Amino acid sequence: MKIIFHRTFEKKFAKLSKNMQRQTSERVYVFSQNPMNPMLNNHSVEKKFPGCRSINITGDYRAIFKIREATTIFINIGSHSDLYL
């Protein structure tokens, strides 16, 4: 599976703390090995982000992605309240 990062994701990722960047990188790696790993809580976010899914980075942080053919595009990252309110 090919993974790419949308410009919005990259900008928000750059603003995260180094610790949060590390945790995000670790979760994306886990995702690349097994997208349905239970620790990721991979779930649909269709109502707020049509055609997208989300994985947990921490208890509060989420990464939003969509799958196009054999490519996963991470499009957004942020706290639950930032993304869903």
Summary of the structure (lengths in Angstrom):
residues: 85
radius of gyration: 11.7
end to end distance: 30.9
largest distance: 32.0
contacts: 227
relative contact order: 0.23
helix: 39%
strand: 32%
